[in-house]
Amino acid sequence: MIRVAVDALGGDRAPDEIVAGAAAAASSEIEPVLFGPADLDTLGLELVVASESIGMDEHPVEAVRSKPDSSLVRAIRAVADGEADAVLSAGSTGATLAAALFRLRRLPGVLRPAIAVVIPGRAGPTVLIDAGANADARPEHLLQFGHMGALFAEEILGASDPEVRLLSIGEEDEKGNQLTLDAHELLRASELRFGGNTESRRLLEGATDVVVTDGFTGNIALKALEGTIWSLLDGIQSELRSTLRGKLGGLLIRPAARRVRRRLDPESYGGAYLLGLRGLVVIAHGSSSRVAIENAIQLAARGVEHRVVERLEERLPDRVVASARSTTPTAEK
Amino acid sequence: MIRVAVDALGGDRAPDEIVAGAAAAASSEIEPVLFGPADLDTLGLELVVASESIGMDEHPVEAVRSKPDSSLVRAIRAVADGEADAVLSAGSTGATLAAALFRLRRLPGVLRPAIAVVIPGRAGPTVLIDAGANADARPEHLLQFGHMGALFAEEILGASDPEVRLLSIGEEDEKGNQLTLDAHELLRASELRFGGNTESRRLLEGATDVVVTDGFTGNIALKALEGTIWSLLDGIQSELRSTLRGKLGGLLIRPAARRVRRRLDPESYGGAYLLGLRGLVVIAHGSSSRVAIENAIQLAARGVEHRVVERLEERLPDRVVASARSTTPTAEK
């Protein structure tokens, strides 16, 4: 039985959608444990009482320090204390990161945890890392993200000898800003199978296994992708509604449209791993519905099953410590 | 008659698609002039012989210096010499920028030219600036981009008192990397109508008039948007082809899908302005088809009609010089 600690008070649609999603994810293999107020209607799930909540607007570090009994901090502590195998929150990413750094701490050798999102590409899944944990990053951080992403692709996505690419503004080696130019050199010199730069227009192709970027750029790219999917599907839908012919056509294409939506919808992949910590942390969109929460809990359980943290711990330290050492001069720039 | 100098050798599909697009754009108001080799089949258009071409892989500054008689440099010189009203190239953006800086020079007070792209949002057009001219930018550059974008939105898109927003990873003021945090303060303190941060997921909503960003981030966001549109439309199309029901539905929805595609397709908006120079420069996608080239030439002509460069020159210097002065301490950081 995999126990997933669920922050019932995190997210725009908490607690109702969170609880409903957790209830839907409960199975003979998965046991969601809710962290929330005593009067929460848990739909029969186990509850650990934690009545304080951390808002999206609060300063992450201050909020985490001043609210040790918040649903988020308590849920993360449950993983640190071995009472749960993984934790999920749809609340503030910054606060989740702060609480995880404070309560779980980093794996040995890891400079910065990073958010790894699986993008459902046409030819297969691609890991985008970092999708938003570090707004400012240095070249050696990007190198570590490459290592973490490659291990993730191997262990969880089953990629053998995964290819790592660097997100930039052109495929040519010399295209990019200073950060990507420097990171490009580090990645090129590393033991990773580095395929050079890739462009954001190719993210949905699934042409590579791992796409490395800083958290600011990764977040911008991911949200552009998500926003465009929604805008386009909604645009087609409202165009179809405007004519009888369109309405009839819309009925006929519904199954096909649903298959595409299911593949690309952020609600389907639901969550992202926060990698580099001594415990499995999954974050979900602030706007997550019950479906997204259910998927995110399943994603967390998959990470536990596949022993993501343990495998990173086993294999990562050598790689990242070696990388960090070799890049110290760059770090001091 | 508006004369548009067209670099017939720039772009992946040059010269055939370039010439075809130029011929299609020719009208009683627009006179495209081709710059290319003597044996070019010009489809009846005027030709200025320039046989050298600058490849996508060449170092921009070196290529521009060593090839003064290339089609790109000659086309830009035609604008500098008053022989054409605007110039269009689908070749290397870096080389176009380098040639424009060298041959046209910047408008007084402008620190850095920037690429302004009009994104066809649902509620109306949005100017994204910078979409790729400056891979590394400083906060005061972003402030200038805000001024240039606002003037562009007023003069070309007819926005009255345009709202300017800053592209970041959250709408809250404190979300962003160091560059956006610093630029946020400058924009907030400026005379612009600054609406705060916006996220890339909202780019297609058309919720604001101007979105300011550095060229690296803007390019990543724009290409993510374009790539997603293509992936999604292609994905729906191939799903529809897989069943008879889908095929029939596909026929029925074709007009609606075409309307959406027409609004969102990068081929429709075709080109982008390179703002801040003493002459009108339009750049088009490297992959531009004849349709994209035709649209880009029309975009160039519209810029001439609306006197974009002259109006920027009239109104910008006060604003940007004032901005540059007030931000000198930041610039020296």
Interface residues (C-beta under 8 A of the other chain):
Chain A: M56 D57 H59 R122 G132 A135 D136 L167 I169 E172 E174 K175 G176 N177 Q178 T180 E199 S200 R201 R202 L203 L204 E205 D214 G215 F216 T217 N219 I220 A221 K223 A224 L225 E226 G227 T228 I229 W230 S231 L232 L233 G235 I236 E239 L240 S242 T243 R245 G246 L248 G249 G250 L251 L252 I253 R254 P255 A256 A257 R259 V260 R263 L264
Chain B: M56 D57 H59 R122 G132 A135 D136 L167 I169 E172 E174 K175 G176 N177 Q178 T180 E199 S200 R201 R202 L203 L204 E205 D214 G215 F216 T217 N219 I220 A221 K223 A224 L225 E226 G227 T228 I229 W230 S231 L232 L233 G235 I236 E239 L240 S242 T243 R245 G246 L248 G249 G250 L251 L252 I253 R254 P255 A256 A257 R259 V260 R263 L264
